[in-house]
């Protein structure tokens, strides 16, 4: 057995625990239809895959709300693509959380792949044999 195998298995265990923590995530239902019309631009929130893009829209909404306040306009009376600014802000926050969650899952998968590649062939065989034995209930190896 390679001397790094134990360290690799420890790291794989940490990855597994983090994956289990991420498994509890439930994507919240949207309050809006997710299609935002800003001037000539139409943005579907479900097509945003970068936190920076969502952050930009959050800043744009913040600027819009600040401007409404300076103009003495009640922000809740602003109709933006059929929904209030508050509803859009909630959906944007939820979208950012979703993207961050997906990024964390992808990062863990990448680490898992790297660790799998580093594990010695003897240790891989031992783990496979143990998995088969556990599935068959034959022995605790």
Rosetta blueprint (number, residue, H / E / L):
1 X L
2 X L
3 X L
4 X L
5 X H
6 X H
7 X H
8 X H
9 X H
10 X H
11 X H
12 X H
13 X H
14 X H
15 X H
16 X H
17 X H
18 X H
19 X H
20 X H
21 X H
22 X H
23 X H
24 X L
25 X L
26 X L
27 X L
28 X L
29 X L
30 X L
31 X L
32 X L
33 X L
34 X L
35 X E
36 X E
37 X E
38 X E
39 X L
40 X L
41 X E
42 X E
43 X E
44 X E
45 X H
46 X H
47 X H
48 X L
49 X L
50 X L
51 X H
52 X H
53 X H
54 X H
55 X H
56 X H
57 X H
58 X H
59 X H
60 X H
61 X H
62 X H
63 X H
64 X H
65 X H
66 X H
67 X H
68 X H
69 X H
70 X H
71 X L
72 X L
73 X L
74 X L
75 X H
76 X H
77 X H
78 X L
79 X L
80 X E
81 X L
82 X L
83 X E
84 X L
85 X H
86 X H
87 X H
88 X H
89 X H
90 X H
91 X H
92 X H
93 X H
94 X H
95 X H
96 X H
97 X H
98 X H
99 X H
100 X H
101 X H
102 X H
103 X H
104 X H
105 X H
106 X H
107 X H
108 X H
109 X H
110 X H
111 X H
112 X H
113 X H
114 X H
115 X H
116 X H
117 X H
118 X H
119 X L
120 X L
121 X H
122 X H
123 X H
124 X H
125 X H
126 X H
127 X H
128 X H
129 X H
130 X H
131 X H
132 X H
133 X H
134 X H
135 X H
136 X H
137 X L
138 X L
139 X L
140 X L
141 X L
